[in-house]
């Protein structure tokens, strides 16, 4: 494997307010986190990948299935903190963050992040995909992102942004020549940026929106956003698991 490639680090914890122990929920007899681990190995075999876990239960499950895991403190407040803790041991110069509940991650996602973080002016990068439907655009569980003319994020929000002042509909965005973008929660960082970010206190906007990436914008950092075509399905509630099961088994 080339040493020039970033390391994929997957933060994983069992506690979840909306869906406790979701990473151990089974689809076709296989725990969700193992579906994700297998998917990463399948689509990106040339990359080193490691799970940054919060306890022995997840670590044992991953190791027993042939995957690499690093134990981190269970009380870390975010996935980024967990990645930072793991990378203090790995010392990778660039890191890709894939969520443990994203078994539909594609090779396009990973390579787009690699391309973005390889650019000279990028210290943090993420992904977005066009919204297709009005009901998705107004769903607060689907995060929106707006960009500047150079492809860097201006803001992320759970609310529809930008929002028409007048009472116009979703299709009117297209008439205006604007493409509403959904943020996909996958990231790439440089080691230096990750250290700065993890050591900074949560920002006010981050606390209000409950969106960790807003901390970077409040710090004055730029986030390069790559647009991709393929969607993912993160697991936030039990109903999402049923949707994922149907997709994985088709």
C-alpha positions in Angstrom: 0.0 0.0 0.0 1.2 3.5 -0.8 2.4 5.6 2.1 1.0 8.6 0.3 -2.6 7.5 1.0 -4.5 8.9 4.0 -5.5 6.5 6.7 -9.2 5.8 7.1 -10.2 6.1 10.8 -13.8 5.1 11.8 -14.9 6.4 15.2 -17.3 4.0 16.9 -19.2 4.2 20.2 -22.0 2.1 21.6 -23.9 4.9 23.3 -26.5 6.7 21.2 -29.3 8.9 22.5 -31.7 8.3 19.6 -30.7 4.6 18.9 -28.8 2.9 21.8 -26.3 0.2 20.7 -27.2 0.6 17.1 -23.8 -0.5 15.9 -24.5 -4.0 17.2 -28.0 -4.2 15.6 -28.0 -7.0 13.0 -28.9 -7.0 9.3 -29.1 -10.4 7.8 -27.4 -11.8 11.0 -24.4 -9.4 10.8 -23.9 -6.4 13.1 -24.1 -3.0 11.5 -20.5 -2.1 12.3 -19.2 -5.3 10.6 -21.2 -4.4 7.5 -19.4 -1.0 7.4 -16.0 -2.6 8.1 -16.5 -5.1 5.2 -17.7 -2.4 2.9 -14.6 -0.3 3.5 -12.3 -3.3 2.9 -14.2 -4.1 -0.3 -14.2 -0.7 -1.9 -10.8 0.7 -0.6 -8.5 -2.3 -0.1 -5.4 -0.2 -0.7 -6.0 2.0 2.3 -5.1 1.3 5.9 -8.3 1.4 7.9 -8.8 1.3 11.7 -11.7 1.7 14.0 -11.4 4.0 17.0 -13.7 2.4 19.6 -15.0 3.3 23.0 -14.8 -0.1 24.7 -13.9 -3.8 24.7 -17.2 -5.0 23.3 -16.7 -3.2 19.9 -13.0 -3.9 19.8 -13.4 -7.6 20.4 -16.1 -7.9 17.7 -14.0 -6.1 15.1 -10.8 -7.9 15.9 -12.5 -11.3 16.0 -13.8 -10.5 12.5 -10.4 -9.6 11.2 -10.5 -5.8 11.5 -8.2 -3.4 13.2 -9.3 -1.5 16.3 -7.8 1.0 18.7 -9.2 1.6 22.1 -10.0 5.2 23.0 -11.4 6.8 26.2 -15.2 6.0 26.4 -16.1 9.5 27.6 -14.8 11.5 24.6 -17.4 13.9 23.4 -17.3 13.5 19.7 -16.1 11.3 16.8 -13.5 13.8 15.9 -12.0 13.6 19.4 -11.9 9.9 19.1 -10.1 10.1 15.7 -7.6 12.6 17.2 -7.0 10.2 20.1 -6.4 7.3 17.7 -4.1 9.3 15.4 -1.9 10.3 18.3 -0.8 6.7 18.1 -1.0 6.3 14.3 0.6 9.6 13.4 -1.0 9.7 10.0 -0.4 13.0 8.1 -3.9 12.8 6.5 -7.0 11.2 7.8 -10.3 10.2 6.3 -13.3 10.0 8.7 -16.0 7.5 7.7 -18.9 7.0 10.1 -19.4 3.5 11.6 -23.0 3.5 10.6 -22.4 4.1 6.9 -22.3 0.7 5.3 -23.3 2.3 1.9 -20.1 4.3 1.7 -18.7 4.1 -1.9 -15.3 4.3 -3.5 -16.4 7.5 -5.1 -16.8 9.1 -1.6 -13.4 8.0 -0.4 -11.5 9.0 -3.6 -13.3 12.4 -3.7 -12.1 13.1 -0.2 -8.6 12.1 -1.1 -8.6 14.4 -4.1 -9.9 17.3 -2.0 -7.5 16.9 0.9 -4.5 16.6 -1.5 -5.2 20.2 -2.7 -2.6 22.7 -1.4 -5.2 25.0 0.2 -7.3 22.3 1.9 -6.9 21.3 5.5 -10.4 19.9 5.9 -12.7 18.5 3.3 -16.2 16.9 3.2 -18.8 15.8 0.7 -22.2 16.9 -0.6 -24.9 15.4 -2.9 -27.8 17.3 -4.6 -31.2 17.1 -3.0 -33.8 15.6 -5.2 -37.1 16.1 -3.3 -38.8 18.8 -1.2 -39.5 16.5 1.7 -35.8 15.7 2.1 -34.8 19.4 1.8 -37.1 20.3 4.7 -36.1 17.3 6.9 -34.1 18.6 9.9 -32.2 15.2 10.0 -30.7 16.0 6.6 -28.1 18.7 6.9 -27.8 21.4 4.2 -24.6 23.1 3.1 -24.1 26.3 1.0 -20.9 27.0 -0.8 -18.9 30.0 -2.0 -17.8 30.3 -5.6 -14.6 28.3 -4.9 -16.3 25.3 -3.5 -15.7 26.0 0.2 -18.5 25.8 2.8 -20.2 29.0 3.8 -22.5 27.4 6.4 -24.2 24.2 7.4 -27.7 24.0 8.8 -30.5 21.6 9.7 -32.9 24.2 8.2 -33.4 24.7 4.5 -30.7 27.1 3.3 -30.7 29.3 1.3 -34.4 29.9 1.9 -36.5 32.0 -0.5 -37.8 35.2 1.1 -40.9 34.8 -1.1 -43.2 31.7 -0.8 -41.5 29.7 -3.5 -41.2 25.9 -3.8 -38.3 23.4 -4.2 -38.5 23.3 -8.0 -37.9 27.1 -8.0 -34.3 26.6 -6.9 -33.7 24.8 -10.2 -35.4 27.7 -12.1 -33.0 30.1 -10.4 -30.1 27.9 -11.4 -29.3 26.9 -7.9 -28.7 23.3 -6.7 -29.6 22.6 -3.0 -26.9 20.4 -1.5 -27.2 17.8 1.2 -24.1 17.4 3.4 -22.7 13.8 3.8 -21.0 13.3 7.1 -17.6 12.1 5.8 -14.5 14.1 6.2 -10.8 14.4 5.4 -8.3 16.3 7.6 -4.6 17.0 7.7 -2.9 16.0 11.0 -2.2 19.6 11.8 -5.8 20.7 11.4 -7.1 17.8 13.4 -4.9 18.7 16.3 -6.0 22.3 16.2 -9.7 21.4 15.9 -9.8 18.7 18.6 -8.1 21.1 21.1 -10.6 24.0 20.4 -13.7 24.4 22.6 -17.1 23.8 20.9 -18.4 26.9 19.2 -21.7 28.7 19.8 -23.1 27.8 16.3 -22.0 24.2 16.8 -23.9 24.1 20.1 -27.1 25.6 18.5 -27.2 23.5 15.4 -25.6 20.4 17.0 -23.3 20.3 14.0 -19.6 19.7 14.9 -18.3 21.0 11.5 -19.5 24.5 12.3 -16.7 24.7 14.9 -14.2 24.8 12.0 -16.0 27.7 10.3 -16.2 29.6 13.6 -12.4 29.1 14.0 -11.9 30.8 10.7 -10.9 27.5 8.9 -12.1 26.6 5.4 -13.9 23.4 4.5 -13.6 22.2 0.9 -16.7 20.5 -0.3 -16.7 17.9 -3.1 -20.0 17.2 -4.8 -20.6 13.5 -5.4 -23.5 11.7 -7.2 -24.1 8.7 -4.8 -26.2 9.0 -1.7 -25.6 7.3 1.6 -27.9 6.3 4.5 -26.7 7.0 8.0 -28.5 5.2 10.8 -30.1 7.6 13.3 -33.3 5.8 14.3 -34.6 2.2 14.1 -36.6 3.0 11.0 -33.4 3.8 9.2 -32.1 0.3 10.0 -35.1 -1.2 8.2 -34.5 1.0 5.1 -30.8 -0.1 5.2 -31.7 -3.7 5.4 -33.8 -3.5 2.3 -31.0 -1.7 0.4 -28.3 -4.2 1.5 -30.4 -7.2 0.7 -31.4 -6.1 -2.7 
